[in-house]
């Protein structure tokens, strides 16, 4: 599936005008969902339903799914199967394969997971190592979503605000006024 938000390349009155600019965040969420279906074993009906027909703007689809299925968490990293680990936010295909391989030689802890590429900022809400959580966490949707949204808010802003960053130029500061003081020095 391919989706690209309409981005006008020139100004013309016959082109549609989008208030707030192109829906780049929607495009990003659709690609995240596509990735989950292709590589993580999710079905479309798991990500969206008639009750929830749109993606959460503030959370990626995997985090949103995990929050709606808290009954499946926390997952014990040292015992869970491959497909269960793939559903944990912060764990990707490569890190899960590394976890499965490393478990053959010993018990994993949070430091080992970090070295394997697990994003513990997201994953620590949903996993245990040897029966212990990284930090004391309430397994409640509101508590976890508040903390995840705080981390995700910046990336959502970066995607939805296309004019946030600009190329630095030495000639952009034309609004600065120059004045010469009584000694003939520019101020």
Buried (B, 14 or more C-beta within 10 A) or exposed (E): EEEEBEEEEEEEEEEEEEEEEBBBBBBBBBBBBBBBBEEBEBEEEBBBEEEEEEBBEBBBBBBBBBBBEBEEBBBBBBEBEEEBBBBBBBBBEEBBBBBEEBBEEEEBBBEBBBEBBBBBEBBBBBBBBEEEBBEEBEEEEEEBBEBBBEEBEEEBEBBBEEEEEEEEEEEEEEEEEEEEEEEEEEE
